[in-house]
Amino acid sequence: MNNKNKIAIFGATGSLGGCVLNAIRSNDKFGNSEVVAIAHQRRSQPDTVQTRLADYADPDSLIQALQGVNTAIYAMPINREMEKWNATLVKAADICEVERLIRFSGPLADARSSFLPLSIQGNMDDRALAREFGQAAILRTNFLMQNFVTSHRYMVRDGSLLLPACEGRISYIDLEDVGSAVLKMLEDFDSYDGQIFDVTGAVAWNNAEIAEIFSDVLRKECSYQALELAAYSGSLKEQGMDAFQTQFMVELLELADMDEFSFIGEGIYTILAQRPKSFYTFVMDNKACWQ
Ligand SMILES: NC(=O)c1ccc[n+]([C@@H]2O[C@H](COP(=O)([O-])OP(=O)(O)OC[C@H]3O[C@@H](n4cnc5c(N)ncnc54)[C@H](OP(=O)(O)O)[C@@H]3O)[C@@H](O)[C@H]2O)c1
């Protein structure tokens, strides 16, 4: 065990990793912590942040990236190798004597599920909690509100939300809440060790209701257009997704259609002792993105 406080954030160029990096950098309490942003390909990190490149498929790069680190935070990208990559990362954390691991998982993860996204995330959660290193905790984050800022941005701007057909509601979570939750965990990890938190918003919305919220707040017409799942699957393939990634995404949407992701998790209430940010506030806060 080492005494320093060096925090490695994998996927620092992505949504989840990026929100943790921003949260740590904007909080004075972490002024004495050394932060290492782990990127895969891109190096577009602020000059003040130490960046290391690593590839989940390359065990040596993970060991190099984790040198001297005592806390590692990560989410696995959707990939047919993701379970193997997760095992490799856990092993590298063990070799490097990482003391604490925070893993971003998916909602309803369950190794026994017959649905691919749930079973694979469940297997990875089990592996992360098997404690080959010191302590571990898991945040099962529901769909991110920020997907409307990233992948769905131009649909909102153009007033036409062409989304996979889905009748179910989803309790979207805002990344600001996710970042704040991670900071709270880092301050007192013993209180969270070994636990799994369902991180969702406080209210679940369906696609038509989301479109209405955008119309209300942005004061311009925004409507939901249903894209049949077969067409959605075809468009994913056109974008270069392989069969595994496509199946993963389509099954997620099938589950959403069955209203499986409408539940309200306790995560933010328990960790932050507050109500998660609302979708209305999220839209108000990010208005400029869709102008
Ligand atoms: N978005 C959601 O609504 C949501 C909700 C819950 C859970 N999740 C889960 O969390 C995962 C991450 O989500 P996200 O929205 O943060 O994804 P994202 O924005 O696409 O970011 C993915 C990150 O992973 C890095 N990466 C990709 N391949 C890698 C590799 N082989 N080795 C090391 N790093 C690699 C990327 O680095 P480069 O940029 O350098 O390629 C990027 O920083 C998702 O795949 C999903 O399973 C997502």
The ligand as a Gaussian input file, in Angstrom:
#p B3LYP/6-31G(d) Opt

LIG

0 1
 N      -23.968000       6.886000     -22.245000
 C      -24.828000       6.287000     -21.420000
 O      -26.048000       6.612000     -21.402000
 C      -24.352000       5.215000     -20.470000
 C      -25.112000       4.971000     -19.332000
 C      -24.689000       3.969000     -18.471000
 C      -23.568000       3.221000     -18.744000
 N      -22.865000       3.456000     -19.869000
 C      -21.692000       2.597000     -20.107000
 O      -20.487000       3.282000     -19.905000
 C      -19.629000       3.097000     -21.040000
 C      -18.908000       4.405000     -21.266000
 O      -19.917000       5.363000     -21.540000
 P      -19.564000       6.809000     -22.041000
 O      -20.876000       7.447000     -22.394000
 O      -18.664000       7.481000     -21.085000
 O      -18.783000       6.415000     -23.402000
 P      -17.932000       7.344000     -24.361000
 O      -18.277000       8.768000     -24.140000
 O      -18.081000       6.734000     -25.701000
 O      -16.433000       7.109000     -23.855000
 C      -15.764000       5.895000     -24.000000
 C      -14.364000       6.090000     -23.445000
 O      -13.697000       4.822000     -23.460000
 C      -12.407000       5.006000     -24.065000
 N      -12.033000       3.775000     -24.763000
 C      -12.601000       3.241000     -25.860000
 N      -11.973000       2.113000     -26.223000
 C      -10.974000       1.942000     -25.326000
 C       -9.929000       0.975000     -25.185000
 N       -9.830000      -0.073000     -26.012000
 N       -9.052000       1.116000     -24.158000
 C       -9.139000       2.173000     -23.303000
 N      -10.101000       3.121000     -23.390000
 C      -11.005000       3.007000     -24.398000
 C      -12.583000       6.152000     -25.052000
 O      -11.316000       6.733000     -25.321000
 P      -10.995000       7.448000     -26.763000
 O      -11.893000       8.644000     -26.795000
 O       -9.554000       7.796000     -26.673000
 O      -11.327000       6.422000     -27.811000
 C      -13.518000       7.066000     -24.255000
 O      -12.780000       7.880000     -23.368000
 C      -20.555000       2.737000     -22.191000
 O      -19.921000       1.936000     -23.129000
 C      -21.700000       2.046000     -21.508000
 O      -21.441000       0.658000     -21.427000
 C      -23.214000       4.474000     -20.730000

